[in-house]
Amino acid sequence: MASVTIRVDEEVKKGAESLFGRLGISMSAAVNVFFRQAIKEQAIPFQVKAFDGYDEYFNEHNQKALEESIAQFKAGNVVVKTMAELEAMENE
């Protein structure tokens, strides 16, 4: 068996050890699970993305609604309202 040395922030290490302890596996076993899953999927086995503060807004439901709105706009299915009309609708 080969050996791997990694550097991890102390708080991350403590949190991981606590979690893996509750799961009944060692840090080494957890890293092996990660490596095996990455090899199997030929990818990092979870989504890695930058947090931009808008994650909740850009969920699957909202993305679908946006795509539908764009398709309607491209098809010419638009409604034109003045700001006064929009404000009146808001107060109804």
N, C-alpha and C positions, 0 to 999 in steps of 0.2 A: 504494500500500500504506500502511495506517495504522500508527501507532506506538503501542505500549503500554509504559508504565513501571510496574514492580512492585517492591516491596521484599521481599527474601527474606533470611532468616538466612544469614550467611556460610557456615556449615557445610553448610546445605542446598544453597546455590548450588554449593559445591565438589563435593559428592556428586553433584548433578545433572549438572554439567559433566563429571565423570568418567564417569558412566554413559552420557550421551549421546555422549561422545567415543568410548567403546567401541562404541556402536551406529552410529557414523559419521554422526550428525546434530548439528546445532547446537542451542543452547538455544532459539533462535527457532523452528526447525523443530519441536522437541518441543512447545512451547507451542501452535503452530498445529495439531499433531496432536490435542492435548488439546481445543482449542476446537472443531475440526471434529467430533470424536467426540461431544462434549457436545451440539452442535447436532443431529447425526444422531440421537442417542438421546433428546434432550430431557431430559437428566439428567446428573448427574456420572457419567462413564463407569466408575466403580468404586464399591464399597461404602464409605461413610463411616460410621463408628460409633465410639462412645466405648469405650475399653478399660476394662472393669470387673473384670478379673482372672479372669473366669469364661468367657472365650471358648471355651476348649477343652472345657469341660464342656457348654456349650450347643450342641454340634455337631448336625448333622442326625440322626445315628443316635440320640443321647440324647434329642433332642426327640421323635422318633417313638416311642421306648420310653415316654416320659412320657405322650404322648397316648394310647397303647394302654392304659397302666395306669389313666389317668383314665377311659377308656371302660369298662374292666372294673369299676372301682369304681362308676361310675354305673349299670351293669347289675346290680349286686349280687353280682358275682363276686369275693368277698373271702375271705381266709383269716385267721382270728383266732388269734393265738398269744401266749402270755405271753412276757415277757422271758426267763424261764428256758428256755422251749422254743427261743427264737431263739438264745440263747447255746449251748445244747446242739447245735443245728444247725451253728453256727459251728465247734465243736470236733470235728465228725465227720470 
